[in-house]
Amino acid sequence: HGGVAYEQMIRAQVSQYGLADAVVFPGAVSQENARRLYREHAVYVNLTGDGSMDKTMLEAMASGTVVLVLNSAFRSKIPDTCLVASLDAREISDKMKVLLAQDPEERQALLVSFQ
């Protein structure tokens, strides 16, 4: 967990790239608000590496949100469309474009395949 220094670095990058209108730092979120946030978004991205089973990925899927993950523990559990093999920006961007271009029925089909 990166702590305050990591958060400051991320905030600086958001500002540097002119993304302040597109990126939100909500701070601590209650369970009810977390479910609402997941449902309000088309894709949840979690680039936590192997050796960590971040429950937020499972919460997003349970809330009906398609995920894009790096963690190889999910390889046999979710479609390749929802997995990235590395932190390569091009690969992540390409997968995001595919997922965001899907209509709601296609995303729903991915969600069904999670189960």
Jmol script that loads the backbone (N, CA, C; Angstrom):
load data "model"
ATOM      1  N   HIS A   1       0.842  -1.169   0.000  1.00  0.00           N
ATOM      2  CA  HIS A   1       0.000   0.000   0.000  1.00  0.00           C
ATOM      3  C   HIS A   1       0.884   1.228   0.000  1.00  0.00           C
ATOM      4  N   GLY A   2       0.736   2.070  -0.989  1.00  0.00           N
ATOM      5  CA  GLY A   2       1.644   3.160  -1.242  1.00  0.00           C
ATOM      6  C   GLY A   2       1.568   4.326  -0.287  1.00  0.00           C
ATOM      7  N   GLY A   3       0.470   4.501   0.417  1.00  0.00           N
ATOM      8  CA  GLY A   3       0.374   5.568   1.378  1.00  0.00           C
ATOM      9  C   GLY A   3       0.270   6.949   0.759  1.00  0.00           C
ATOM     10  N   VAL A   4       0.574   7.929   1.574  1.00  0.00           N
ATOM     11  CA  VAL A   4       0.400   9.331   1.214  1.00  0.00           C
ATOM     12  C   VAL A   4       1.295   9.727   0.035  1.00  0.00           C
ATOM     13  N   ALA A   5       2.553   9.309   0.035  1.00  0.00           N
ATOM     14  CA  ALA A   5       3.466   9.676  -1.049  1.00  0.00           C
ATOM     15  C   ALA A   5       2.962   9.161  -2.393  1.00  0.00           C
ATOM     16  N   TYR A   6       2.461   7.937  -2.406  1.00  0.00           N
ATOM     17  CA  TYR A   6       1.927   7.363  -3.645  1.00  0.00           C
ATOM     18  C   TYR A   6       0.710   8.150  -4.121  1.00  0.00           C
ATOM     19  N   GLU A   7      -0.193   8.461  -3.206  1.00  0.00           N
ATOM     20  CA  GLU A   7      -1.379   9.235  -3.573  1.00  0.00           C
ATOM     21  C   GLU A   7      -0.979  10.596  -4.137  1.00  0.00           C
ATOM     22  N   GLN A   8      -0.021  11.243  -3.524  1.00  0.00           N
ATOM     23  CA  GLN A   8       0.433  12.542  -4.017  1.00  0.00           C
ATOM     24  C   GLN A   8       1.010  12.427  -5.429  1.00  0.00           C
ATOM     25  N   MET A   9       1.768  11.346  -5.681  1.00  0.00           N
ATOM     26  CA  MET A   9       2.337  11.133  -7.003  1.00  0.00           C
ATOM     27  C   MET A   9       1.223  10.954  -8.038  1.00  0.00           C
ATOM     28  N   ILE A  10       0.205  10.158  -7.697  1.00  0.00           N
ATOM     29  CA  ILE A  10      -0.904   9.917  -8.621  1.00  0.00           C
ATOM     30  C   ILE A  10      -1.682  11.208  -8.865  1.00  0.00           C
ATOM     31  N   ARG A  11      -1.946  11.952  -7.833  1.00  0.00           N
ATOM     32  CA  ARG A  11      -2.649  13.231  -7.989  1.00  0.00           C
ATOM     33  C   ARG A  11      -1.854  14.178  -8.888  1.00  0.00           C
ATOM     34  N   ALA A  12      -0.536  14.213  -8.729  1.00  0.00           N
ATOM     35  CA  ALA A  12       0.310  15.070  -9.565  1.00  0.00           C
ATOM     36  C   ALA A  12       0.238  14.637 -11.029  1.00  0.00           C
ATOM     37  N   GLN A  13       0.232  13.324 -11.277  1.00  0.00           N
ATOM     38  CA  GLN A  13       0.134  12.836 -12.654  1.00  0.00           C
ATOM     39  C   GLN A  13      -1.219  13.178 -13.265  1.00  0.00           C
ATOM     40  N   VAL A  14      -2.281  13.056 -12.483  1.00  0.00           N
ATOM     41  CA  VAL A  14      -3.613  13.410 -12.970  1.00  0.00           C
ATOM     42  C   VAL A  14      -3.625  14.873 -13.386  1.00  0.00           C
ATOM     43  N   SER A  15      -3.038  15.713 -12.584  1.00  0.00           N
ATOM     44  CA  SER A  15      -2.972  17.138 -12.894  1.00  0.00           C
ATOM     45  C   SER A  15      -2.087  17.390 -14.119  1.00  0.00           C
ATOM     46  N   GLN A  16      -0.930  16.750 -14.147  1.00  0.00           N
ATOM     47  CA  GLN A  16       0.024  16.909 -15.248  1.00  0.00           C
ATOM     48  C   GLN A  16      -0.596  16.555 -16.593  1.00  0.00           C
ATOM     49  N   TYR A  17      -1.406  15.520 -16.615  1.00  0.00           N
ATOM     50  CA  TYR A  17      -2.005  15.061 -17.867  1.00  0.00           C
ATOM     51  C   TYR A  17      -3.366  15.698 -18.141  1.00  0.00           C
ATOM     52  N   GLY A  18      -3.754  16.659 -17.327  1.00  0.00           N
ATOM     53  CA  GLY A  18      -5.009  17.370 -17.553  1.00  0.00           C
ATOM     54  C   GLY A  18      -6.249  16.516 -17.358  1.00  0.00           C
ATOM     55  N   LEU A  19      -6.197  15.593 -16.424  1.00  0.00           N
ATOM     56  CA  LEU A  19      -7.295  14.650 -16.215  1.00  0.00           C
ATOM     57  C   LEU A  19      -8.139  14.963 -14.977  1.00  0.00           C
ATOM     58  N   ALA A  20      -7.951  16.134 -14.409  1.00  0.00           N
ATOM     59  CA  ALA A  20      -8.648  16.467 -13.164  1.00  0.00           C
ATOM     60  C   ALA A  20     -10.166  16.371 -13.294  1.00  0.00           C
ATOM     61  N   ASP A  21     -10.713  16.624 -14.481  1.00  0.00           N
ATOM     62  CA  ASP A  21     -12.156  16.529 -14.676  1.00  0.00           C
ATOM     63  C   ASP A  21     -12.633  15.093 -14.882  1.00  0.00           C
ATOM     64  N   ALA A  22     -11.702  14.166 -15.106  1.00  0.00           N
ATOM     65  CA  ALA A  22     -12.074  12.786 -15.408  1.00  0.00           C
ATOM     66  C   ALA A  22     -11.742  11.802 -14.285  1.00  0.00           C
ATOM     67  N   VAL A  23     -10.913  12.207 -13.342  1.00  0.00           N
ATOM     68  CA  VAL A  23     -10.468  11.305 -12.279  1.00  0.00           C
ATOM     69  C   VAL A  23     -10.976  11.820 -10.935  1.00  0.00           C
ATOM     70  N   VAL A  24     -11.551  10.902 -10.161  1.00  0.00           N
ATOM     71  CA  VAL A  24     -12.097  11.245  -8.844  1.00  0.00           C
ATOM     72  C   VAL A  24     -11.341  10.456  -7.789  1.00  0.00           C
ATOM     73  N   PHE A  25     -10.993  11.109  -6.714  1.00  0.00           N
ATOM     74  CA  PHE A  25     -10.383  10.460  -5.557  1.00  0.00           C
ATOM     75  C   PHE A  25     -11.407  10.516  -4.429  1.00  0.00           C
ATOM     76  N   PRO A  26     -12.251   9.499  -4.288  1.00  0.00           N
ATOM     77  CA  PRO A  26     -13.360   9.582  -3.332  1.00  0.00           C
ATOM     78  C   PRO A  26     -12.971   9.387  -1.868  1.00  0.00           C
ATOM     79  N   GLY A  27     -11.765   8.925  -1.609  1.00  0.00           N
ATOM     80  CA  GLY A  27     -11.401   8.632  -0.221  1.00  0.00           C
ATOM     81  C   GLY A  27     -12.092   7.357   0.234  1.00  0.00           C
ATOM     82  N   ALA A  28     -12.294   7.224   1.531  1.00  0.00           N
ATOM     83  CA  ALA A  28     -12.957   6.037   2.072  1.00  0.00           C
ATOM     84  C   ALA A  28     -14.397   5.978   1.567  1.00  0.00           C
ATOM     85  N   VAL A  29     -14.833   4.769   1.208  1.00  0.00           N
ATOM     86  CA  VAL A  29     -16.167   4.575   0.636  1.00  0.00           C
ATOM     87  C   VAL A  29     -16.876   3.478   1.427  1.00  0.00           C
ATOM     88  N   SER A  30     -18.119   3.736   1.829  1.00  0.00           N
ATOM     89  CA  SER A  30     -18.902   2.717   2.540  1.00  0.00           C
ATOM     90  C   SER A  30     -19.248   1.584   1.583  1.00  0.00           C
ATOM     91  N   GLN A  31     -19.650   0.428   2.128  1.00  0.00           N
ATOM     92  CA  GLN A  31     -20.025  -0.709   1.277  1.00  0.00           C
ATOM     93  C   GLN A  31     -21.158  -0.345   0.334  1.00  0.00           C
ATOM     94  N   GLU A  32     -22.166   0.333   0.829  1.00  0.00           N
ATOM     95  CA  GLU A  32     -23.312   0.702  -0.008  1.00  0.00           C
ATOM     96  C   GLU A  32     -22.883   1.642  -1.131  1.00  0.00           C
ATOM     97  N   ASN A  33     -22.057   2.622  -0.801  1.00  0.00           N
ATOM     98  CA  ASN A  33     -21.577   3.531  -1.837  1.00  0.00           C
ATOM     99  C   ASN A  33     -20.655   2.821  -2.824  1.00  0.00           C
ATOM    100  N   ALA A  34     -19.905   1.836  -2.334  1.00  0.00           N
ATOM    101  CA  ALA A  34     -19.032   1.070  -3.229  1.00  0.00           C
ATOM    102  C   ALA A  34     -19.861   0.342  -4.281  1.00  0.00           C
ATOM    103  N   ARG A  35     -20.933  -0.320  -3.861  1.00  0.00           N
ATOM    104  CA  ARG A  35     -21.799  -1.024  -4.826  1.00  0.00           C
ATOM    105  C   ARG A  35     -22.362  -0.052  -5.857  1.00  0.00           C
ATOM    106  N   ARG A  36     -22.783   1.123  -5.400  1.00  0.00           N
ATOM    107  CA  ARG A  36     -23.320   2.141  -6.309  1.00  0.00           C
ATOM    108  C   ARG A  36     -22.245   2.591  -7.298  1.00  0.00           C
ATOM    109  N   LEU A  37     -21.047   2.844  -6.806  1.00  0.00           N
ATOM    110  CA  LEU A  37     -19.956   3.285  -7.686  1.00  0.00           C
ATOM    111  C   LEU A  37     -19.624   2.226  -8.733  1.00  0.00           C
ATOM    112  N   TYR A  38     -19.556   0.967  -8.304  1.00  0.00           N
ATOM    113  CA  TYR A  38     -19.289  -0.102  -9.271  1.00  0.00           C
ATOM    114  C   TYR A  38     -20.354  -0.112 -10.365  1.00  0.00           C
ATOM    115  N   ARG A  39     -21.624  -0.045  -9.964  1.00  0.00           N
ATOM    116  CA  ARG A  39     -22.730  -0.128 -10.934  1.00  0.00           C
ATOM    117  C   ARG A  39     -22.777   1.079 -11.860  1.00  0.00           C
ATOM    118  N   GLU A  40     -22.253   2.214 -11.431  1.00  0.00           N
ATOM    119  CA  GLU A  40     -22.275   3.430 -12.249  1.00  0.00           C
ATOM    120  C   GLU A  40     -21.202   3.440 -13.333  1.00  0.00           C
ATOM    121  N   HIS A  41     -20.323   2.460 -13.329  1.00  0.00           N
ATOM    122  CA  HIS A  41     -19.214   2.441 -14.284  1.00  0.00           C
ATOM    123  C   HIS A  41     -19.246   1.184 -15.142  1.00  0.00           C
ATOM    124  N   ALA A  42     -18.778   1.330 -16.367  1.00  0.00           N
ATOM    125  CA  ALA A  42     -18.801   0.213 -17.318  1.00  0.00           C
ATOM    126  C   ALA A  42     -17.715  -0.810 -17.027  1.00  0.00           C
ATOM    127  N   VAL A  43     -16.551  -0.355 -16.573  1.00  0.00           N
ATOM    128  CA  VAL A  43     -15.409  -1.251 -16.365  1.00  0.00           C
ATOM    129  C   VAL A  43     -14.678  -0.850 -15.088  1.00  0.00           C
ATOM    130  N   TYR A  44     -14.273  -1.854 -14.318  1.00  0.00           N
ATOM    131  CA  TYR A  44     -13.443  -1.641 -13.136  1.00  0.00           C
ATOM    132  C   TYR A  44     -12.060  -2.177 -13.468  1.00  0.00           C
ATOM    133  N   VAL A  45     -11.036  -1.348 -13.330  1.00  0.00           N
ATOM    134  CA  VAL A  45      -9.657  -1.744 -13.642  1.00  0.00           C
ATOM    135  C   VAL A  45      -8.893  -1.930 -12.343  1.00  0.00           C
ATOM    136  N   ASN A  46      -8.246  -3.102 -12.202  1.00  0.00           N
ATOM    137  CA  ASN A  46      -7.414  -3.377 -11.038  1.00  0.00           C
ATOM    138  C   ASN A  46      -6.128  -4.015 -11.541  1.00  0.00           C
ATOM    139  N   LEU A  47      -5.028  -3.299 -11.385  1.00  0.00           N
ATOM    140  CA  LEU A  47      -3.746  -3.774 -11.892  1.00  0.00           C
ATOM    141  C   LEU A  47      -2.843  -4.294 -10.787  1.00  0.00           C
ATOM    142  N   THR A  48      -3.473  -4.803  -9.714  1.00  0.00           N
ATOM    143  CA  THR A  48      -2.727  -5.440  -8.637  1.00  0.00           C
ATOM    144  C   THR A  48      -2.131  -6.733  -9.178  1.00  0.00           C
ATOM    145  N   GLY A  49      -0.868  -6.953  -8.898  1.00  0.00           N
ATOM    146  CA  GLY A  49      -0.174  -8.119  -9.439  1.00  0.00           C
ATOM    147  C   GLY A  49      -0.469  -9.403  -8.690  1.00  0.00           C
ATOM    148  N   ASP A  50       0.217 -10.444  -9.103  1.00  0.00           N
ATOM    149  CA  ASP A  50       0.078 -11.759  -8.481  1.00  0.00           C
ATOM    150  C   ASP A  50       0.471 -11.696  -7.012  1.00  0.00           C
ATOM    151  N   GLY A  51      -0.065 -12.628  -6.248  1.00  0.00           N
ATOM    152  CA  GLY A  51       0.243 -12.694  -4.835  1.00  0.00           C
ATOM    153  C   GLY A  51      -0.720 -11.876  -3.988  1.00  0.00           C
ATOM    154  N   SER A  52      -1.664 -11.244  -4.643  1.00  0.00           N
ATOM    155  CA  SER A  52      -2.652 -10.432  -3.928  1.00  0.00           C
ATOM    156  C   SER A  52      -4.022 -10.771  -4.488  1.00  0.00           C
ATOM    157  N   MET A  53      -4.949 -11.085  -3.619  1.00  0.00           N
ATOM    158  CA  MET A  53      -6.310 -11.334  -4.074  1.00  0.00           C
ATOM    159  C   MET A  53      -7.158 -10.187  -3.555  1.00  0.00           C
ATOM    160  N   ASP A  54      -7.146  -9.108  -4.307  1.00  0.00           N
ATOM    161  CA  ASP A  54      -7.858  -7.900  -3.904  1.00  0.00           C
ATOM    162  C   ASP A  54      -9.352  -8.144  -4.017  1.00  0.00           C
ATOM    163  N   LYS A  55     -10.057  -8.043  -2.884  1.00  0.00           N
ATOM    164  CA  LYS A  55     -11.492  -8.334  -2.877  1.00  0.00           C
ATOM    165  C   LYS A  55     -12.292  -7.351  -3.713  1.00  0.00           C
ATOM    166  N   THR A  56     -11.730  -6.196  -4.040  1.00  0.00           N
ATOM    167  CA  THR A  56     -12.487  -5.224  -4.829  1.00  0.00           C
ATOM    168  C   THR A  56     -12.817  -5.761  -6.221  1.00  0.00           C
ATOM    169  N   MET A  57     -11.967  -6.626  -6.761  1.00  0.00           N
ATOM    170  CA  MET A  57     -12.273  -7.231  -8.067  1.00  0.00           C
ATOM    171  C   MET A  57     -13.533  -8.083  -7.956  1.00  0.00           C
ATOM    172  N   LEU A  58     -13.618  -8.849  -6.877  1.00  0.00           N
ATOM    173  CA  LEU A  58     -14.779  -9.706  -6.661  1.00  0.00           C
ATOM    174  C   LEU A  58     -16.025  -8.866  -6.384  1.00  0.00           C
ATOM    175  N   GLU A  59     -15.856  -7.789  -5.614  1.00  0.00           N
ATOM    176  CA  GLU A  59     -16.982  -6.897  -5.333  1.00  0.00           C
ATOM    177  C   GLU A  59     -17.512  -6.261  -6.627  1.00  0.00           C
ATOM    178  N   ALA A  60     -16.609  -5.836  -7.498  1.00  0.00           N
ATOM    179  CA  ALA A  60     -17.026  -5.235  -8.767  1.00  0.00           C
ATOM    180  C   ALA A  60     -17.821  -6.240  -9.596  1.00  0.00           C
ATOM    181  N   MET A  61     -17.312  -7.471  -9.701  1.00  0.00           N
ATOM    182  CA  MET A  61     -18.018  -8.496 -10.476  1.00  0.00           C
ATOM    183  C   MET A  61     -19.375  -8.794  -9.856  1.00  0.00           C
ATOM    184  N   ALA A  62     -19.429  -8.895  -8.529  1.00  0.00           N
ATOM    185  CA  ALA A  62     -20.698  -9.177  -7.839  1.00  0.00           C
ATOM    186  C   ALA A  62     -21.696  -8.043  -8.024  1.00  0.00           C
ATOM    187  N   SER A  63     -21.195  -6.842  -8.261  1.00  0.00           N
ATOM    188  CA  SER A  63     -22.068  -5.681  -8.478  1.00  0.00           C
ATOM    189  C   SER A  63     -22.511  -5.545  -9.925  1.00  0.00           C
ATOM    190  N   GLY A  64     -22.026  -6.446 -10.782  1.00  0.00           N
ATOM    191  CA  GLY A  64     -22.429  -6.399 -12.185  1.00  0.00           C
ATOM    192  C   GLY A  64     -21.550  -5.530 -13.059  1.00  0.00           C
ATOM    193  N   THR A  65     -20.320  -5.299 -12.627  1.00  0.00           N
ATOM    194  CA  THR A  65     -19.386  -4.480 -13.393  1.00  0.00           C
ATOM    195  C   THR A  65     -18.303  -5.370 -13.992  1.00  0.00           C
ATOM    196  N   VAL A  66     -18.038  -5.183 -15.263  1.00  0.00           N
ATOM    197  CA  VAL A  66     -16.975  -5.914 -15.947  1.00  0.00           C
ATOM    198  C   VAL A  66     -15.636  -5.441 -15.392  1.00  0.00           C
ATOM    199  N   VAL A  67     -14.698  -6.358 -15.237  1.00  0.00           N
ATOM    200  CA  VAL A  67     -13.385  -6.016 -14.702  1.00  0.00           C
ATOM    201  C   VAL A  67     -12.300  -6.199 -15.757  1.00  0.00           C
ATOM    202  N   LEU A  68     -11.222  -5.458 -15.566  1.00  0.00           N
ATOM    203  CA  LEU A  68      -9.988  -5.654 -16.326  1.00  0.00           C
ATOM    204  C   LEU A  68      -8.904  -5.816 -15.279  1.00  0.00           C
ATOM    205  N   VAL A  69      -8.259  -6.991 -15.246  1.00  0.00           N
ATOM    206  CA  VAL A  69      -7.315  -7.294 -14.172  1.00  0.00           C
ATOM    207  C   VAL A  69      -5.992  -7.813 -14.710  1.00  0.00           C
ATOM    208  N   LEU A  70      -4.967  -7.639 -13.890  1.00  0.00           N
ATOM    209  CA  LEU A  70      -3.631  -8.145 -14.188  1.00  0.00           C
ATOM    210  C   LEU A  70      -3.378  -9.473 -13.484  1.00  0.00           C
ATOM    211  N   ASN A  71      -3.936  -9.668 -12.322  1.00  0.00           N
ATOM    212  CA  ASN A  71      -3.670 -10.818 -11.468  1.00  0.00           C
ATOM    213  C   ASN A  71      -3.940 -12.139 -12.198  1.00  0.00           C
ATOM    214  N   SER A  72      -2.908 -12.956 -12.336  1.00  0.00           N
ATOM    215  CA  SER A  72      -3.043 -14.208 -13.094  1.00  0.00           C
ATOM    216  C   SER A  72      -3.902 -15.247 -12.375  1.00  0.00           C
ATOM    217  N   ALA A  73      -4.219 -15.039 -11.101  1.00  0.00           N
ATOM    218  CA  ALA A  73      -5.108 -15.957 -10.391  1.00  0.00           C
ATOM    219  C   ALA A  73      -6.481 -16.012 -11.051  1.00  0.00           C
ATOM    220  N   PHE A  74      -6.815 -14.994 -11.846  1.00  0.00           N
ATOM    221  CA  PHE A  74      -8.112 -14.940 -12.511  1.00  0.00           C
ATOM    222  C   PHE A  74      -8.092 -15.582 -13.899  1.00  0.00           C
ATOM    223  N   ARG A  75      -6.938 -16.046 -14.363  1.00  0.00           N
ATOM    224  CA  ARG A  75      -6.795 -16.557 -15.735  1.00  0.00           C
ATOM    225  C   ARG A  75      -7.828 -17.622 -16.104  1.00  0.00           C
ATOM    226  N   SER A  76      -8.097 -18.544 -15.242  1.00  0.00           N
ATOM    227  CA  SER A  76      -9.048 -19.610 -15.576  1.00  0.00           C
ATOM    228  C   SER A  76     -10.472 -19.255 -15.168  1.00  0.00           C
ATOM    229  N   LYS A  77     -10.656 -18.074 -14.601  1.00  0.00           N
ATOM    230  CA  LYS A  77     -11.960 -17.697 -14.056  1.00  0.00           C
ATOM    231  C   LYS A  77     -12.736 -16.711 -14.923  1.00  0.00           C
ATOM    232  N   ILE A  78     -12.019 -15.869 -15.676  1.00  0.00           N
ATOM    233  CA  ILE A  78     -12.688 -14.843 -16.480  1.00  0.00           C
ATOM    234  C   ILE A  78     -12.118 -14.841 -17.893  1.00  0.00           C
ATOM    235  N   PRO A  79     -12.861 -14.314 -18.866  1.00  0.00           N
ATOM    236  CA  PRO A  79     -12.414 -14.319 -20.257  1.00  0.00           C
ATOM    237  C   PRO A  79     -11.121 -13.525 -20.467  1.00  0.00           C
ATOM    238  N   ASP A  80     -10.346 -13.909 -21.467  1.00  0.00           N
ATOM    239  CA  ASP A  80      -9.104 -13.218 -21.802  1.00  0.00           C
ATOM    240  C   ASP A  80      -9.325 -11.734 -22.086  1.00  0.00           C
ATOM    241  N   THR A  81     -10.499 -11.394 -22.569  1.00  0.00           N
ATOM    242  CA  THR A  81     -10.836  -9.996 -22.842  1.00  0.00           C
ATOM    243  C   THR A  81     -10.670  -9.141 -21.594  1.00  0.00           C
ATOM    244  N   CYS A  82     -10.807  -9.753 -20.428  1.00  0.00           N
ATOM    245  CA  CYS A  82     -10.788  -9.032 -19.154  1.00  0.00           C
ATOM    246  C   CYS A  82      -9.460  -9.154 -18.420  1.00  0.00           C
ATOM    247  N   LEU A  83      -8.449  -9.655 -19.105  1.00  0.00           N
ATOM    248  CA  LEU A  83      -7.145  -9.867 -18.484  1.00  0.00           C
ATOM    249  C   LEU A  83      -6.050  -9.162 -19.268  1.00  0.00           C
ATOM    250  N   VAL A  84      -5.082  -8.614 -18.550  1.00  0.00           N
ATOM    251  CA  VAL A  84      -3.866  -8.102 -19.188  1.00  0.00           C
ATOM    252  C   VAL A  84      -2.699  -8.909 -18.643  1.00  0.00           C
ATOM    253  N   ALA A  85      -1.674  -9.069 -19.468  1.00  0.00           N
ATOM    254  CA  ALA A  85      -0.533  -9.895 -19.083  1.00  0.00           C
ATOM    255  C   ALA A  85       0.567  -9.097 -18.389  1.00  0.00           C
ATOM    256  N   SER A  86       0.528  -7.770 -18.538  1.00  0.00           N
ATOM    257  CA  SER A  86       1.586  -6.938 -17.959  1.00  0.00           C
ATOM    258  C   SER A  86       1.057  -5.521 -17.729  1.00  0.00           C
ATOM    259  N   LEU A  87       1.916  -4.667 -17.240  1.00  0.00           N
ATOM    260  CA  LEU A  87       1.548  -3.262 -17.025  1.00  0.00           C
ATOM    261  C   LEU A  87       1.842  -2.418 -18.270  1.00  0.00           C
ATOM    262  N   ASP A  88       1.916  -3.066 -19.407  1.00  0.00           N
ATOM    263  CA  ASP A  88       2.155  -2.362 -20.667  1.00  0.00           C
ATOM    264  C   ASP A  88       0.969  -1.444 -20.986  1.00  0.00           C
ATOM    265  N   ALA A  89       1.230  -0.163 -21.103  1.00  0.00           N
ATOM    266  CA  ALA A  89       0.165   0.824 -21.316  1.00  0.00           C
ATOM    267  C   ALA A  89      -0.616   0.545 -22.596  1.00  0.00           C
ATOM    268  N   ARG A  90       0.046   0.105 -23.643  1.00  0.00           N
ATOM    269  CA  ARG A  90      -0.636  -0.167 -24.916  1.00  0.00           C
ATOM    270  C   ARG A  90      -1.625  -1.318 -24.743  1.00  0.00           C
ATOM    271  N   GLU A  91      -1.201  -2.394 -24.092  1.00  0.00           N
ATOM    272  CA  GLU A  91      -2.091  -3.538 -23.882  1.00  0.00           C
ATOM    273  C   GLU A  91      -3.302  -3.139 -23.032  1.00  0.00           C
ATOM    274  N   ILE A  92      -3.051  -2.402 -21.957  1.00  0.00           N
ATOM    275  CA  ILE A  92      -4.142  -1.973 -21.086  1.00  0.00           C
ATOM    276  C   ILE A  92      -5.117  -1.088 -21.864  1.00  0.00           C
ATOM    277  N   SER A  93      -4.575  -0.145 -22.616  1.00  0.00           N
ATOM    278  CA  SER A  93      -5.405   0.759 -23.413  1.00  0.00           C
ATOM    279  C   SER A  93      -6.227  -0.002 -24.446  1.00  0.00           C
ATOM    280  N   ASP A  94      -5.601  -0.942 -25.133  1.00  0.00           N
ATOM    281  CA  ASP A  94      -6.316  -1.728 -26.149  1.00  0.00           C
ATOM    282  C   ASP A  94      -7.455  -2.529 -25.536  1.00  0.00           C
ATOM    283  N   LYS A  95      -7.203  -3.149 -24.381  1.00  0.00           N
ATOM    284  CA  LYS A  95      -8.258  -3.931 -23.714  1.00  0.00           C
ATOM    285  C   LYS A  95      -9.384  -3.012 -23.242  1.00  0.00           C
ATOM    286  N   MET A  96      -9.021  -1.849 -22.707  1.00  0.00           N
ATOM    287  CA  MET A  96     -10.041  -0.892 -22.266  1.00  0.00           C
ATOM    288  C   MET A  96     -10.914  -0.461 -23.433  1.00  0.00           C
ATOM    289  N   LYS A  97     -10.304  -0.194 -24.588  1.00  0.00           N
ATOM    290  CA  LYS A  97     -11.074   0.223 -25.762  1.00  0.00           C
ATOM    291  C   LYS A  97     -12.078  -0.857 -26.159  1.00  0.00           C
ATOM    292  N   VAL A  98     -11.645  -2.115 -26.133  1.00  0.00           N
ATOM    293  CA  VAL A  98     -12.537  -3.226 -26.483  1.00  0.00           C
ATOM    294  C   VAL A  98     -13.703  -3.291 -25.504  1.00  0.00           C
ATOM    295  N   LEU A  99     -13.396  -3.247 -24.214  1.00  0.00           N
ATOM    296  CA  LEU A  99     -14.454  -3.360 -23.205  1.00  0.00           C
ATOM    297  C   LEU A  99     -15.411  -2.181 -23.246  1.00  0.00           C
ATOM    298  N   LEU A 100     -14.889  -0.980 -23.428  1.00  0.00           N
ATOM    299  CA  LEU A 100     -15.749   0.206 -23.449  1.00  0.00           C
ATOM    300  C   LEU A 100     -16.574   0.315 -24.723  1.00  0.00           C
ATOM    301  N   ALA A 101     -16.115  -0.331 -25.793  1.00  0.00           N
ATOM    302  CA  ALA A 101     -16.860  -0.290 -27.059  1.00  0.00           C
ATOM    303  C   ALA A 101     -18.029  -1.273 -27.065  1.00  0.00           C
ATOM    304  N   GLN A 102     -18.051  -2.185 -26.116  1.00  0.00           N
ATOM    305  CA  GLN A 102     -19.121  -3.179 -26.080  1.00  0.00           C
ATOM    306  C   GLN A 102     -20.443  -2.538 -25.674  1.00  0.00           C
ATOM    307  N   ASP A 103     -21.508  -3.067 -26.271  1.00  0.00           N
ATOM    308  CA  ASP A 103     -22.827  -2.591 -25.856  1.00  0.00           C
ATOM    309  C   ASP A 103     -23.215  -3.335 -24.566  1.00  0.00           C
ATOM    310  N   PRO A 104     -24.261  -2.885 -23.900  1.00  0.00           N
ATOM    311  CA  PRO A 104     -24.641  -3.504 -22.615  1.00  0.00           C
ATOM    312  C   PRO A 104     -24.873  -5.013 -22.697  1.00  0.00           C
ATOM    313  N   GLU A 105     -25.414  -5.502 -23.806  1.00  0.00           N
ATOM    314  CA  GLU A 105     -25.646  -6.954 -23.922  1.00  0.00           C
ATOM    315  C   GLU A 105     -24.326  -7.718 -23.957  1.00  0.00           C
ATOM    316  N   GLU A 106     -23.327  -7.170 -24.648  1.00  0.00           N
ATOM    317  CA  GLU A 106     -22.020  -7.837 -24.700  1.00  0.00           C
ATOM    318  C   GLU A 106     -21.367  -7.852 -23.313  1.00  0.00           C
ATOM    319  N   ARG A 107     -21.477  -6.734 -22.609  1.00  0.00           N
ATOM    320  CA  ARG A 107     -20.916  -6.690 -21.260  1.00  0.00           C
ATOM    321  C   ARG A 107     -21.656  -7.661 -20.340  1.00  0.00           C
ATOM    322  N   GLN A 108     -22.970  -7.766 -20.515  1.00  0.00           N
ATOM    323  CA  GLN A 108     -23.751  -8.700 -19.708  1.00  0.00           C
ATOM    324  C   GLN A 108     -23.306 -10.138 -19.971  1.00  0.00           C
ATOM    325  N   ALA A 109     -23.015 -10.459 -21.231  1.00  0.00           N
ATOM    326  CA  ALA A 109     -22.531 -11.798 -21.572  1.00  0.00           C
ATOM    327  C   ALA A 109     -21.193 -12.081 -20.869  1.00  0.00           C
ATOM    328  N   LEU A 110     -20.323 -11.077 -20.789  1.00  0.00           N
ATOM    329  CA  LEU A 110     -19.062 -11.254 -20.059  1.00  0.00           C
ATOM    330  C   LEU A 110     -19.333 -11.521 -18.593  1.00  0.00           C
ATOM    331  N   LEU A 111     -20.263 -10.788 -18.015  1.00  0.00           N
ATOM    332  CA  LEU A 111     -20.589 -10.982 -16.604  1.00  0.00           C
ATOM    333  C   LEU A 111     -21.103 -12.392 -16.340  1.00  0.00           C
ATOM    334  N   VAL A 112     -21.917 -12.891 -17.231  1.00  0.00           N
ATOM    335  CA  VAL A 112     -22.452 -14.253 -17.072  1.00  0.00           C
ATOM    336  C   VAL A 112     -21.293 -15.256 -17.107  1.00  0.00           C
ATOM    337  N   SER A 113     -20.293 -14.984 -17.952  1.00  0.00           N
ATOM    338  CA  SER A 113     -19.166 -15.908 -18.044  1.00  0.00           C
ATOM    339  C   SER A 113     -18.285 -15.875 -16.795  1.00  0.00           C
ATOM    340  N   PHE A 114     -18.422 -14.861 -15.944  1.00  0.00           N
ATOM    341  CA  PHE A 114     -17.662 -14.791 -14.691  1.00  0.00           C
ATOM    342  C   PHE A 114     -18.142 -15.848 -13.708  1.00  0.00           C
ATOM    343  N   GLN A 115     -19.380 -16.296 -13.844  1.00  0.00           N
ATOM    344  CA  GLN A 115     -19.974 -17.156 -12.830  1.00  0.00           C
ATOM    345  C   GLN A 115     -19.696 -18.613 -13.046  1.00  0.00           C
TER     346      GLN A 115
END
end "model"
wireframe off; spacefill off
backbone 0.3
color backbone group
